[in-house]
């Protein structure tokens, strides 16, 4: 395995991690901004109020996009295992 191939696999690994983590992170960010606006408007500054909607949003996004996320991880894992199998041959 050459250094450029290892770098390419590392880049692809990081890209897949960002893509798979995208839906839950996006849900958390959007809900966090909405809750922050609501808290600023109502002057309610309780950490539980900020945490609960984000946690629920992340769980819902995983339920909705979970199959797609798992499919991406499975495809990438298969590609890695095939590439590992070709290293010795």
Secondary structure, 3 states (H helix, E strand, C coil): CCHHHHHHHHHHHHHHHHHHHHHHHHHHHHHHHHHHHHHHHHCCCCHHHHHHHHHHHHHHHHHHHHHHHHHHHHHHHHHHHHHHHHHCC
